[in-house]
Amino acid sequence: MANHEPEQPQITEETVLSTEAVGLTADPLAAAADATVLGQSPVRPAATTVPVPGLPPRTTAPAVPSVTSPVAPTATPHTPSRPTAMPQPAAGASTLTADQIMRFSTQFEAIVRNVSQVVVGKEQPVRQCVTALVAGGHILLEDYPGTGKTQLARGLARSIDTSFKRIQFTPDLLPSDVVGVTFYDQKTGEFSFRKGPIFASIVLADEINRASPKTQSALLEVMEEQKVTVDGATYDVLQPFAVIATQNPVEQLGTYKLPEAQMDRFLIKTTIGYPSHESSVNILRQINIGDRATHVSPVATGADVLAMRTLAQSVHIDDAIYEYIVRLVESTRHHESIAVGSSVRGALALTLCARVWAAADNRGYVIPDDVKALAVPVLAHRVLLTSEALFTALTAEQVVAQILEEVPAPAQSAAL
C-alpha cells in the first residue's frame, strides 16, 4: 500500500518577491535589497524622514549681512571683496549737512598737511594720529630710534593752539612728578596742590617704557577717565586731552614692558618707519633746519578739535557695520595664534575711529573700507599671541591682517 504524501504547492520566485499574492504591504528597503541580490534593477524607495530624538532641526547657515543704504534699502548687494561706493544716506539717517562734512574734511586735511611738514613722506601714520586726537583717544608711537617719533608728536601738538607738556620718562621718575604733589605752604599755613605736567591738553610721554610700573600706573586713571585723583581729591584735566607716548621696540636695557591694561587704553598704536629714498634726499637738502617742529604754526584750536569730535558723533553707521566690527573683535578671541583677544574696548575704539575716518574722507557715513583701514592700528596692540606664534616670529599686526582676510566684509548696496 503506497504512502501518498500531500502534494506541496510549488512556490515560484514571482510568488516570493510579490507580496500582493499574500496580501502584505511591501517593505521598500527590503525589496530594494532583495532585487539587488537577485540581479534585478532595484526599486528606489520614496524618500522618508526619520526623526532622530535629541538633535535640533537642520537650519541653513546665516547669510553674511549686507550694508543697506538708507537711500535704497532693497538694492542688490555686490561682492563683499570689492565694495562699491555707498550713496549718501537720506535725511534723518545722519544729522550732518554737506557744509559740515566739508568743513570737517577741510580742517582735518589742514592739520595733516601741517604735521606732514615735520615728518616728511609719512602721511598714513600722520592721518592715524590726527584721527585718534579728534576721536578723543591716546596714541602710542613704537619705532626705531631716529624715525621721527618725537618730532611727529611735537608737530601734532604745535598744530593745535592749546597747552602742551613733555615728560621724559626715566627709571627714577616718580608718580608725583607726573600727576603733581600736595605740599605744605609755610606762608599760608595750608596744604596746596601743585599740578604736574599731566594737566596739559596734549602730553608727550617720551620713552614711556623707561619708567617703572609704579609711575606708569599713574597714567591709567587719567588716560581712561580724563581725571586725576591725588590725596582723595579729584581734578579734571583740560579738553581736548591726549597722551602721545613713544617707545623703542628693540631696546631692553633699563626698560619696563607696558602692562596690558595700559596698552588697552591707547586708542591707536602705529609706526612711522624709515623715509623713502626721495624723502631722505629732501631731508638732506634741508639739513639747516634743525628742529622742524618749531617751524610750524597752529592751524586749529582746541575748540576746533572739540567741534570736530562732536560732528564725528553724528556720522551714520549701518547695523551691518556694527555687526562686522563685532565679528572682527570676536575673531581675535578664537584665533589659534592669539592667547588673549581684544575686549569690547577695542570694538568701541574701532567704531570711534571709523567715524572720524569717514568724515575726513568727506562722507557722512561709514563703509567697510574705513574699518579695514583702521583694524590693524586699533586692534593689534590689544591682543596677546601664543608662545607658538611668537616662536615662529609672527606679529600681532600680521594676525589681525589674516583675520581681515578671513572675516567677510558686508556688501554695500548702491542706489539704482
C-alpha positions in Angstrom: 0.0 0.0 0.0 1.7 3.1 -1.2 2.0 6.1 1.3 1.0 9.2 -0.6 2.1 12.4 1.0 0.1 15.5 0.3 1.4 17.4 -2.7 3.1 20.7 -1.7 2.3 23.7 -3.7 5.1 25.0 -5.9 6.4 28.4 -4.8 8.0 30.4 -7.6 10.3 33.5 -7.4 7.5 35.7 -8.5 5.4 34.5 -5.6 8.2 35.1 -3.1 9.0 38.6 -4.4 5.4 39.6 -4.9 3.7 40.4 -1.7 0.4 41.0 -3.4 -0.1 37.2 -3.6 -0.3 37.0 0.3 -1.8 40.4 0.8 1.2 42.1 2.6 2.5 45.6 2.3 6.0 45.6 0.7 8.9 46.9 2.7 10.6 49.3 0.2 14.1 49.0 1.8 13.9 45.1 1.9 12.5 44.9 -1.6 15.3 47.0 -2.9 17.9 44.8 -1.2 16.4 41.6 -2.5 16.2 42.9 -6.0 19.8 43.8 -5.8 20.8 40.3 -4.7 18.8 38.7 -7.5 20.5 40.9 -10.1 17.4 42.9 -10.8 17.0 46.6 -11.1 16.4 47.9 -7.6 13.2 49.8 -6.9 14.2 53.2 -5.4 12.0 53.8 -2.3 10.4 57.0 -1.7 12.3 59.5 0.5 11.3 59.2 4.1 12.1 61.4 7.0 13.3 59.5 10.1 13.3 61.8 13.1 16.3 61.5 15.4 15.5 62.4 19.0 17.7 64.8 20.8 19.0 66.5 17.6 18.0 70.1 16.7 16.4 70.5 13.2 18.8 71.4 10.5 19.0 75.0 9.6 20.8 76.9 6.9 23.9 78.9 7.7 23.2 82.5 8.4 23.9 84.7 5.4 26.6 87.5 5.6 24.8 90.7 6.5 24.7 93.4 3.8 25.0 97.1 4.4 21.7 98.5 3.5 21.9 102.1 2.3 19.3 104.5 3.8 18.5 105.6 0.2 17.9 102.2 -1.4 17.3 99.6 1.2 16.2 96.9 -1.3 19.2 97.3 -3.6 21.1 94.2 -4.8 24.3 93.7 -2.8 27.6 93.5 -4.7 30.6 91.2 -4.0 31.9 91.7 -0.4 35.6 91.6 -1.5 35.3 94.7 -3.6 32.8 97.1 -2.0 31.2 99.8 -4.2 30.7 103.4 -3.2 27.8 103.7 -0.8 25.4 106.5 -1.6 24.7 109.4 0.7 22.2 108.5 3.4 18.8 110.0 3.4 17.8 112.8 5.7 17.3 111.5 9.2 19.9 108.8 8.9 22.7 111.4 9.5 22.3 114.8 11.0 25.3 116.2 9.3 24.9 118.6 6.4 27.1 118.8 3.3 28.7 122.0 4.6 29.5 120.5 8.0 31.1 117.4 6.4 33.1 119.6 4.0 34.3 121.9 6.9 35.3 118.8 8.9 37.3 117.4 6.0 39.0 120.7 5.2 40.1 121.2 8.9 41.3 117.6 9.1 43.4 117.9 5.9 44.9 121.2 7.2 46.2 119.5 10.3 47.5 116.6 8.3 49.4 118.8 5.9 50.8 120.9 8.8 52.2 117.8 10.6 53.5 116.4 7.3 55.9 119.3 7.1 57.6 117.9 10.3 57.5 114.2 9.3 58.1 114.1 5.6 56.6 111.4 3.4 54.6 109.7 6.2 51.0 110.8 5.6 49.4 107.5 6.7 50.7 107.5 10.3 50.0 111.2 10.5 46.4 110.7 9.5 46.1 107.9 12.1 47.4 110.2 14.8 45.1 113.0 13.8 42.2 110.6 13.8 43.0 109.5 17.4 43.3 113.1 18.5 39.9 114.0 17.0 38.3 110.8 18.4 39.5 111.7 21.9 42.0 108.9 22.3 45.6 108.4 23.0 48.5 107.4 20.7 51.4 105.0 21.1 54.3 105.5 18.6 56.6 102.5 18.6 59.5 102.6 16.2 63.3 102.5 16.0 65.4 105.5 17.1 65.7 108.3 14.6 62.5 107.7 12.7 60.8 110.9 14.0 58.5 109.7 16.8 59.1 112.7 19.0 59.0 115.1 16.0 55.6 113.7 15.0 54.3 114.1 18.5 55.6 117.7 18.8 54.4 118.6 15.3 50.9 117.4 16.1 50.9 119.3 19.4 52.2 122.5 17.8 49.5 122.3 15.1 46.8 122.8 17.8 46.7 126.1 19.6 46.5 124.6 23.1 48.7 123.7 26.1 51.5 121.2 25.6 53.9 119.5 28.1 56.6 116.9 27.6 57.6 114.3 30.1 60.9 112.5 29.7 60.3 109.1 31.4 63.3 107.7 33.3 63.7 104.9 35.8 63.8 107.3 38.7 60.7 109.2 37.7 58.0 109.3 40.5 54.2 109.3 40.1 54.1 112.7 41.8 56.4 114.0 39.0 53.6 113.2 36.5 50.3 114.0 38.3 51.5 116.6 40.8 52.1 116.7 44.6 50.4 118.1 47.7 52.8 120.2 49.8 52.6 122.3 52.9 52.9 126.1 52.2 54.6 127.7 55.2 53.5 131.1 54.1 49.8 130.4 54.2 49.9 127.5 56.7 47.8 125.4 54.4 48.3 122.4 52.1 48.2 123.2 48.4 48.2 121.0 45.3 50.8 121.7 42.7 49.6 120.3 39.3 52.0 118.1 37.3 52.6 118.2 33.6 49.8 115.8 33.0 47.4 118.7 33.3 48.2 119.9 29.8 45.9 119.4 26.9 48.5 117.4 24.9 51.1 115.4 26.8 54.2 113.9 25.2 55.3 110.8 27.2 58.7 110.3 25.7 60.2 106.8 26.1 57.3 105.7 28.3 58.7 102.2 28.8 61.7 103.5 30.7 59.6 104.4 33.7 58.9 101.9 36.5 55.5 100.2 36.6 54.5 102.3 39.6 55.0 105.5 37.6 53.3 104.1 34.5 50.2 103.2 36.7 49.8 106.9 37.4 48.6 107.4 33.8 45.9 104.7 34.0 43.2 106.8 35.6 43.8 110.0 33.6 44.0 108.1 30.3 40.7 106.3 30.9 38.6 108.8 32.9 40.2 112.1 32.0 40.6 112.8 35.7 43.4 112.7 38.3 43.0 111.7 42.0 45.6 112.9 44.5 45.1 112.6 48.2 41.4 111.9 47.9 40.7 114.9 45.7 39.8 114.5 42.0 40.8 117.1 39.4 39.6 117.3 35.8 42.2 117.7 33.0 41.9 120.1 30.1 40.0 119.3 27.0 40.8 118.2 24.4 43.2 115.8 26.2 45.6 113.3 24.6 48.6 111.4 25.6 51.2 110.8 22.9 53.7 108.2 24.1 56.8 106.9 22.3 58.9 103.8 22.9 61.7 101.8 21.3 60.7 98.2 20.4 64.2 96.7 20.4 66.0 98.2 23.4 65.6 96.1 26.5 68.2 97.5 28.9 66.6 99.8 31.5 63.1 99.4 30.1 59.8 98.1 31.5 57.2 96.5 29.4 53.9 98.3 29.4 51.2 96.3 31.1 48.2 95.0 29.1 45.8 97.3 30.9 47.8 100.4 29.9 48.2 99.1 26.3 44.4 98.7 26.0 44.0 102.4 26.9 45.8 103.6 23.8 43.3 104.2 21.0 45.9 103.7 18.2 49.4 102.2 18.1 51.3 103.0 14.9 54.8 103.1 13.5 56.5 105.6 11.3 59.2 103.6 9.6 62.2 104.9 7.7 61.7 107.5 5.0 61.8 106.7 1.3 64.9 107.4 -0.8 63.5 110.6 -2.3 62.3 111.8 1.1 65.7 111.2 2.6 67.4 113.2 -0.1 65.0 116.1 0.5 65.7 116.0 4.2 69.4 116.2 3.5 68.8 119.2 1.3 67.1 120.9 4.2 69.8 120.0 6.7 70.0 123.6 8.0 66.5 123.1 9.6 67.4 121.6 12.9 64.0 121.3 14.6 61.2 121.0 12.1 58.5 121.1 14.8 59.4 124.7 15.7 58.8 125.9 12.2 55.1 125.0 12.1 52.3 127.2 13.3 48.9 126.2 14.7 46.2 125.7 12.2 43.4 124.8 14.6 42.4 125.5 18.2 41.3 123.2 21.0 37.7 124.3 20.4 38.0 123.3 16.7 39.1 119.8 17.8 36.1 119.5 20.2 33.8 120.7 17.5 35.1 118.1 15.1 34.7 115.4 17.7 31.0 116.4 18.1 30.5 116.3 14.4 32.0 112.9 14.2 29.5 111.5 16.7 26.7 112.2 14.1 28.3 110.1 11.3 25.9 107.4 10.2 26.9 103.7 10.8 24.8 100.9 9.4 23.8 98.0 11.6 25.8 95.7 9.3 28.9 97.7 10.0 28.4 97.2 13.8 28.0 93.5 13.1 31.2 93.5 11.1 33.2 95.2 13.8 31.9 92.8 16.4 32.8 89.8 14.2 36.4 91.1 13.8 36.8 91.6 17.6 35.3 88.2 18.4 37.6 86.5 15.9 40.6 87.8 17.8 39.3 85.7 20.8 39.1 82.4 18.9 42.1 82.7 16.6 44.6 79.8 17.0 47.6 82.2 17.2 46.1 84.6 19.8 46.1 83.7 23.5 44.1 86.8 24.7 41.8 88.6 22.3 40.5 92.2 22.2 37.9 93.4 24.7 34.8 95.4 24.0 37.0 98.5 24.3 38.6 97.6 21.1 35.3 97.5 19.3 34.4 100.9 20.7 37.7 102.3 19.7 37.3 100.9 16.1 33.9 102.5 15.9 35.1 105.9 17.0 38.0 105.9 14.6 35.9 104.7 11.7 33.5 107.7 12.2 36.4 110.2 12.1 38.0 108.4 9.2 34.7 108.6 7.2 34.2 112.3 7.9 37.8 113.1 6.9 37.0 111.4 3.6 34.2 113.8 3.1 31.5 111.3 3.9 28.7 111.3 6.5 28.5 107.5 6.7 30.9 104.7 7.4 31.8 102.0 4.8 33.7 98.7 5.3 36.9 100.1 3.9 37.0 102.6 6.8 37.0 99.7 9.3 39.6 97.7 7.3 42.0 100.7 7.1 41.9 101.1 10.9 41.6 97.5 12.2 45.4 96.8 12.4 46.5 100.0 14.3 43.4 99.8 16.6 43.3 96.1 17.4 46.8 94.7 17.0 48.2 96.1 20.3 45.2 94.8 22.2 45.9 91.1 21.6 48.5 88.7 23.1 49.9 86.0 20.8 50.6 82.4 21.9 54.1 81.1 22.5 53.9 79.1 19.4 53.1 82.1 17.3 55.9 84.1 18.9 58.3 81.3 18.2 57.5 81.5 14.5 58.2 85.3 14.6 54.5 86.0 13.9 53.4 89.6 14.8 50.1 90.8 16.1 49.8 93.0 13.0 50.1 90.0 10.7 47.5 88.1 12.7 44.9 90.9 12.6 45.6 91.2 8.8 44.8 87.5 8.5 41.5 88.0 10.4 40.6 90.8 8.0 41.0 88.3 5.1 39.0 85.6 6.8 36.1 87.6 8.1 33.8 88.5 5.2 33.0 92.2 4.9 29.4 93.3 4.4 28.4 94.1 0.9 27.4 97.7 0.0 24.2 98.5 -1.8 24.2 101.2 -4.5 21.3 103.4 -5.4 19.6 102.3 -8.6 
